Amino acid sequence: MAREWVTRFAPSPTGELHLGHAYSALTAWDAAVASGGRFLLRIEDIDSTRVRPAFEAAIFADLAWLGIVWDRPVLRQSDHLDDYHAALEDLAARGLIYRCFRTRADVASEITRAPHGPSGPVFVGGPLPADEEAARLARGEAFAWRLSLEAARRHLGAAAAALTFQEEGRGPMGERGTIRAEPERLGDIVLARKDVGVAYHLAVVIDDARQGVTHVIRGCDLFEAAHVQRLLQALLGLPTPTYQHHALLMGADGKRLAKRNGAPALRALREAGETVEDVRRRIADALTGC
């Protein structure tokens, strides 16, 4: 490798780690070690409705058991909420985000008539007339902040069509190399909501820049996210890391290994007497496409 890599593993403490997490963490760790670089652990705990301290402690225990060593101190997103809100205020001041008062049901209804991205219809809205917005705010109605793709294109001008990112892994359709960013794949995404605070896309680009991450290594189910994250990097003047999306793990039932599908926790495997070598063997057996 030509330079030292700075990689990261960024779990949310909303459940126990399983084999899929182990694969992603080990891939990022192995890459950092191979380059003589650094491996970072970031706790993505901005969804205060779901995070639990016990799960964070379990993350530390599981990674240590895997033989992974991370730089300290560990970055917790909950410690940097002011930075995310400052970025939101900046985007709002430049007219790049808008208040969306639609409920989830409203959005679900509108999305069936919306433009299509690779995975189906995507939501593209826009701000309300100023008087209607003021009236809704006066009534205390809840809203989400959405990124306006239309405003972002106007702001960037010709540069909007020239945005790219480097993919050194594989996207779900085998995408690799220089990829043209197509944020319209996800539509006008939510960047903040009252119930969960700042959304993943905004926090992650700020944190990757803050921590000097050179290579984002993660599952190819997040490949689409790279398109809109590249746009946010351009709007906020942040560097763009190299992306390396990897295959996902599938269980014996043919379903993707995930918390919601009852994937066995690493703690359970450890308590059953399995070794790290056993875990790596399980990962190799479960690898599949995206």
QUIGI-V474845 format. One record per residue. N is the residue number from 0. RES is the residue in one small letter. OMEGA is omega in radians with two decimals (NA if undefined). Layout:
<<N,RES,OMEGA> <N,RES,OMEGA>>
This chain:
<<0,m,-3.04> <1,a,-3.11> <2,r,3.10> <3,e,3.11> <4,w,2.92> <5,v,-3.12> <6,t,-3.13> <7,r,2.97> <8,f,-2.97> <9,a,-3.13> <10,p,3.00> <11,s,-3.11> <12,p,-3.14> <13,t,3.14> <14,g,-3.12> <15,e,3.09> <16,l,3.09> <17,h,-3.06> <18,l,3.13> <19,g,3.06> <20,h,-3.13> <21,a,3.14> <22,y,-3.12> <23,s,-3.13> <24,a,-3.13> <25,l,3.11> <26,t,3.13> <27,a,3.13> <28,w,-3.13> <29,d,3.14> <30,a,3.12> <31,a,3.14> <32,v,-3.10> <33,a,-3.11> <34,s,-3.04> <35,g,-3.05> <36,g,-3.04> <37,r,3.09> <38,f,-3.11> <39,l,3.00> <40,l,3.10> <41,r,3.12> <42,i,-3.10> <43,e,-2.97> <44,d,-3.09> <45,i,3.09> <46,d,-3.04> <47,s,-3.14> <48,t,-3.03> <49,r,-3.05> <50,v,3.12> <51,r,3.13> <52,p,-3.12> <53,a,3.13> <54,f,3.09> <55,e,3.10> <56,a,3.14> <57,a,3.09> <58,i,3.13> <59,f,-3.11> <60,a,-3.11> <61,d,-3.12> <62,l,3.10> <63,a,3.12> <64,w,3.11> <65,l,3.14> <66,g,-3.11> <67,i,3.09> <68,v,-3.09> <69,w,3.08> <70,d,3.06> <71,r,0.09> <72,p,3.07> <73,v,3.09> <74,l,3.03> <75,r,-3.10> <76,q,-3.13> <77,s,3.10> <78,d,-3.01> <79,h,-3.11> <80,l,-3.14> <81,d,3.14> <82,d,3.14> <83,y,-3.14> <84,h,3.07> <85,a,3.09> <86,a,3.08> <87,l,3.14> <88,e,3.10> <89,d,3.14> <90,l,3.13> <91,a,-3.12> <92,a,-3.14> <93,r,3.09> <94,g,-3.06> <95,l,3.07> <96,i,-3.13> <97,y,3.09> <98,r,3.12> <99,c,-3.10> <100,f,-3.12> <101,r,3.03> <102,t,3.08> <103,r,3.12> <104,a,3.10> <105,d,-3.12> <106,v,3.14> <107,a,3.13> <108,s,-3.11> <109,e,-3.03> <110,i,3.11> <111,t,3.13> <112,r,-3.03> <113,a,3.06> <114,p,-3.10> <115,h,2.94> <116,g,-3.11> <117,p,-3.09> <118,s,-3.14> <119,g,-3.11> <120,p,3.09> <121,v,-3.08> <122,f,3.02> <123,v,-3.09> <124,g,-3.13> <125,g,-3.10> <126,p,3.05> <127,l,2.98> <128,p,-3.02> <129,a,-3.10> <130,d,3.11> <131,e,3.10> <132,e,3.14> <133,a,3.14> <134,a,3.13> <135,r,3.09> <136,l,3.14> <137,a,3.11> <138,r,3.12> <139,g,-3.13> <140,e,-3.14> <141,a,3.11> <142,f,3.02> <143,a,3.01> <144,w,3.11> <145,r,3.02> <146,l,3.11> <147,s,3.10> <148,l,3.14> <149,e,3.14> <150,a,3.13> <151,a,3.12> <152,r,3.12> <153,r,-3.09> <154,h,-3.09> <155,l,-3.12> <156,g,-3.10> <157,a,-3.13> <158,a,-3.11> <159,a,-3.11> <160,a,-3.09> <161,a,-3.12> <162,l,3.12> <163,t,2.96> <164,f,-3.12> <165,q,3.11> <166,e,3.13> <167,e,3.05> <168,g,3.11> <169,r,2.98> <170,g,-3.09> <171,p,3.11> <172,m,3.13> <173,g,-3.12> <174,e,-3.10> <175,r,3.12> <176,g,3.13> <177,t,-3.07> <178,i,3.06> <179,r,-3.13> <180,a,3.13> <181,e,-3.09> <182,p,3.10> <183,e,3.08> <184,r,-3.10> <185,l,3.10> <186,g,3.12> <187,d,-3.03> <188,i,3.04> <189,v,3.09> <190,l,3.09> <191,a,3.12> <192,r,-3.03> <193,k,-3.01> <194,d,-3.12> <195,v,3.10> <196,g,-3.09> <197,v,-3.10> <198,a,-3.08> <199,y,-3.00> <200,h,-3.12> <201,l,-3.09> <202,a,-3.02> <203,v,-3.14> <204,v,3.10> <205,i,-3.10> <206,d,3.11> <207,d,3.10> <208,a,-3.13> <209,r,-3.05> <210,q,3.11> <211,g,3.14> <212,v,3.14> <213,t,-3.08> <214,h,3.06> <215,v,-3.11> <216,i,-3.05> <217,r,-3.10> <218,g,-3.09> <219,c,3.00> <220,d,3.10> <221,l,-3.12> <222,f,-3.12> <223,e,-3.13> <224,a,-3.11> <225,a,-3.11> <226,h,-3.12> <227,v,3.09> <228,q,3.07> <229,r,3.09> <230,l,3.13> <231,l,3.09> <232,q,3.13> <233,a,-3.10> <234,l,-3.08> <235,l,3.13> <236,g,-3.10> <237,l,3.09> <238,p,3.12> <239,t,3.08> <240,p,2.97> <241,t,-3.14> <242,y,3.09> <243,q,3.13> <244,h,-3.07> <245,h,-3.14> <246,a,3.12> <247,l,3.10> <248,l,3.14> <249,m,3.08> <250,g,-3.13> <251,a,3.13> <252,d,3.12> <253,g,3.12> <254,k,3.09> <255,r,3.09> <256,l,-3.12> <257,a,3.12> <258,k,-3.06> <259,r,3.12> <260,n,3.07> <261,g,3.11> <262,a,-3.12> <263,p,-3.14> <264,a,3.09> <265,l,3.12> <266,r,-3.14> <267,a,3.11> <268,l,-3.14> <269,r,-3.12> <270,e,3.09> <271,a,3.08> <272,g,3.12> <273,e,-3.13> <274,t,3.08> <275,v,3.10> <276,e,3.08> <277,d,3.13> <278,v,3.12> <279,r,3.11> <280,r,3.09> <281,r,-3.14> <282,i,-3.14> <283,a,-3.12> <284,d,-3.03> <285,a,-3.09> <286,l,3.13> <287,t,3.09> <288,g,-3.10> <289,c,NA>>
